[in-house]
Amino acid sequence: MTTAQRPTLEAVARRAGVSRATVSRVVNGSTTVAEPIRDAVRRAVAELGYVPNLAARSLVTQRTDSIALVLPEAATRVFSDDQVFPGIIRGAAQELEAADKQLVLMLAGSPAGHDRVERYTTGRHVDGVLFASLHGEDPLPGRLARLGIPVVCSGRPLDGADVPYVDVDHVGGVATAVRHLLDSGRRRIATIAGPQDMVAGIERLAGYRNTVAEAGLPELVATGDFTRESGATAMRQLLAEHPDLDAVFAASDLMAHAALRALREAGRRVPDDVAVIGFDDIETAAYTEPPLTTVRQPIVQLGRQMTRLLLRLAAGEAIESVVLPTELIVRESA
């Protein structure tokens, strides 16, 4: 019984009618070969089922064709019902699939995980690094960028590092939500803020504060961490401290979901007694009771845009940070 031999570079060259060196250049991503010849080589590769030697190609090109997506969160948070993380992963995976590159997902929710990410990325096992969900003044993105490793973050780094980022318009999105509450006659507008060691939490609170200040209204603030549990706790705190509140903006949909339940348990009707608005527009927002008014952020698009910028940066192009627009989705809760 004979074993079928794997197609060789020479076989591809014969099928395409070109030299072995030309096939090698095309396989290694060279743009110096004319497009018709590249097409002929690609057809031959597909017809023969040729699989490049990735180790050899990496030695030649100094590329790994892999991109790391680093999430400084515990696995229990990443793989929870928070749809932000799957959205970013999905967007990044779509762009990398189109670019024929691999996604390496790395969690850094502990000091050991953080150190492991630093060793792996500084060891040049990937061609670039995407950071999402940064907490505090994490120095790693700036450190990698100074080493010449392409880096793009979701949200501006809080340590002031000169690293390109993609984000959404948190401040403008919240301002639109609070003005919607003001236009409907609400005057005791509270907020369940997000964590203040994350740019999303900081900027969403700033959007709330700016808008209630413009209206000459007091700040009614409790803080959560974007989870359901923290949203329920914060809502109960607000009801105890400000029983006359008539509206709540929650800085995430999960916290808004919990606020709806806490209000119902307290005998408050939504929206008759208290209007509620969230932020994210996760899939379940349309199915709460009542359906949740929320600020939609294009989270999959954010993941895709981050990846596009990183691929351009890795190719030596100059890039600029991008801020994506948000949209208020009005439903029955406000």
N, C-alpha and C positions, 0 to 999 in steps of 0.2 A: 504494500500500500504506500503510495507516494503522497507527500504533503505539498500542497500548492505553495509556490514561492511567492513572497511578497513582491509587488511591483517595485522596480528600482527607478532611480533617477534617470538612468540610461534609457529604460523602457518608455518613460514619459517623454524624453527628448525625441526618441524615434517616432512616437505617435504624433507629437506636435510638429515634427519636422524642423527642430531647432537643435542648438548645441546643449550639451549637459550644463555648461556654465550659464546659459540663458535660463534654463529651467531653475537652476539654483538661485539665480537672482530673483526670479518671479516668486518662488516659494518663500524666499526670505524677505519679501515685501518691498523690493527695490522698485522705485518709480522711474528708473532710467530706461526701462524696456518699453517699447511702443505698445500702445493699448491693444492693437489687433494681435500682436504676438502674445501678450499677456493672456488675452482671451483664449488663444489656441492652447496655451499651456494649461490654463485652468480647465478647459474641456478635457484635455488628455488626463489630467489628474483625476477628474471626476469619473471618466470612463474606465480608467484602470483601477480606481480605488486606491490610489497612492496615498500613503500616510507619511508626512515628513517626520524626520527624526528631530523631535523637539529639543533634545539636549544639544545636538549639533547646531541646530538653528540658533539656539540661545547663545552658544559660544561665538557664532559668526556675527549675530546682530546685536549682542549685548542686551537682548530683550527677553522677557519671560512670557509675554503675551498674557499676563495675569494682572489683575487690579484688586487691591484689598479694599474692602468696605469695613471700617472699624466702627463698632457701636460700643461706646463706654457705658454699657448697661449690663445688669445681671440677665442671665438667660430667662429667668421667670418673667422679666419685664418685656424682653424682646419678643418672646413667644406667648404673649398674653393676648387679650382682646383689643389692645391698642393698635389701631390699623396704620399708624404713622410708620412704624418700622417695616411691616410688609410692603407698604406703598413705596418707600425709598428703595428697598431691595428689588422690588419688581421693576421699577424704573431703571435702576442701574443694570439689572440683568438684561433688560430689553436692548439697551444700547450696546452692551458688551457682546451680546449674541450677534447683533448686526455687524459688529466690528471683528467677529471671530476671535474674541478674547474670553478668558476665564475670570469668573468672580470668586474671590476668596473672602468668605465672611469670617470676621474675627471679633470676638466679644472681649471687652476690656473693662468689665464691671468690678474688678478687684485689683489691688496693687500687683499681684502676680500676673494677672491677665494683661495689665498695662505694660509690664516689663516684657512679657512674651511678645506683644505686638511690636514694641520698640526693637527687640532683637531681630525679629523676623523681617521687618521693613528695612532696617538699616543694613541687614545682610543682603539686600538687593534681590530678594526672592520674588518681588513684584515690581511692575513698571511704574506704579503710582499708588496713591492712597486717598480714599474718600473717607472723611470723618463725618459722622452724624451723631446728634444728641450729645454734644460736648457739655461737660459740667465744669463750672468754675474756670480758673485761669490755667487750663491744661497746657503745659508747654510743649507737648509732643508735636502737634502740627507745625509749629514754628521751627522746632529743632530739626524735623525732617526736611522742611523746605530749605533751611540753611545748608543742609548737606547735599542739596541739589536733587532731592527726590520730589517729583511732582505731587502736589497736595492740593485738594479742594475740600472745603468744609461746607456743611449745611449750617448757615448762620455765621456771622462774624466771630472770630475767636475773641474771647473776653480778655485775653492777655495782651491784646493789641498787636499780635503778630501780623506781619504783612503777608497774609495768605489769602488767595482768592476764595470766594464763597458764593453760594447760591442760597437765597432765603425767600420768604414770602413777606408781604407788607403787613406785618403784625400790627403796627401802630395804626395804619390807615384802616385795616379791617375792623379793629376794635372800635375805632372812632365812628365808623359807619353803623356798627351795632348799637352803640350807646346813643347816637343821634336818633336812631329808629325808636328807641325806648322813649327818648325825650319828645319826639314828635307824636307819640301815642299818649302823652300826658303824664308819664312816670316822672316822679321827682325824688323818690327815695331809692336811688339805684345803687345796689351793692355789687361787689365783685368777689368771686373766688379766684384769686390770683394763682398763677403757676409758680414753680420753684424759682427762687431769685438767684440761683447759680447757673441758670440757663438763659440764653439770649431770648428764646421764645417767651419764657416767663417774665423776664425783665421788660421786654418791649410791649407785651400785651397789657401789663400793668400800667406802663407809661401811656399807652393809648387811652386806657380808662381814665387815668388821672388827668390827662390833658383835657379830655372832653367834659368831664364833670366840672373841672375848674372853669372852663370857658362858660359853662352854664350857671356858674355861681352856686354849685351844689356841694355838699360835704362828701368826703370819701368814706365809704363804708367797706372795709377790706378785711377779708380772711384769706389765708394762704393754704393751698394744697400742693400736691406734687404730680398732678395730671391723672391720678388714679381715681377709681370710683370711691374707694374707702376714704380718701382724703377729701373728696367732694362732699360726701355725706357729713363728715365731721365739721367741715367748714360751714356748710349750710346750717347745721344746728347751732353753731357758734353765732352766725349772723342773726338768726332768729332770736337767740337769747339776748344779744347785745342791741339789736335794732328791730324790735318787734313790729315797727311801723313801716318796714321796707316794702316797696311795691314792685321791685324788679331786681333781677340778678343776672349779671354777665359772668359766666364761668369760662375760664381760659382753656378748657378742653371739653369735648363732648362727653367723655367719660365722667368728668366731674359734674357736668350739667345733668347727665342721666341720674346720678346719685342725688343731685339737688332736687330734681323732680320728685323722687321717692320721699326724700326727707320732708319736703313741703306737703306732700299728700298725707304723710304720717302725722304732720302737725296740724292737719285740718285746713290747710291753705289751698285754695283753688287756683289752678294755672289755666289760662292767664288772668282770670277775673280778679284774684287778689294779688298775685305776684306773677309778673312776666319773666320768662327765662330764655336766655340766649346762650349758645355754646360756641365752640370754635373747633373746626376740623371738617365737619360734614362727613363723619364716618357713615358707613352703610346703615347702621341701626338708627341713625338720627331721625329718619323718616318714619320709624316704627315705634317710637316711644309714645307714651300717653300723657298729654297730647304730643303730636309730632313736633320735633324740636326745630325752632328757628336757630340758625347757626351761620358762622362765617366759614365759607368753603375755602380751603387752601388746596392748591393743585399738587398733592404730595407725590404722585407718580411722576408728574412732569418735573418736579424738583429733583427726584432721583435721576431722571434722564438728563436734565440740564447739567447737574453736577458731573455726570459721567462724560458728557460731550466736552465740557470745559477741560476735564482732566486729560482726555485723549488728545485734545489740541495742545495742551500744555506739554504733554509728554512728547509730542511731535515737534516741539520747539517754537510753537506759536505764542504770541503775546495775547493774553486774555484779560478780561475785566470781570469783576463780580457782577452778579445778576440778582435783581429783586423781582419776584413774580407777583402779579396782582392777586388779590383775594376778592371774594364776592359774597354778599349777604344773601342767604337763602331763607326766605320768609315762609314759615309754617305756622301752626296754630298756637305755639307756646308763647308767642310775643307778636 
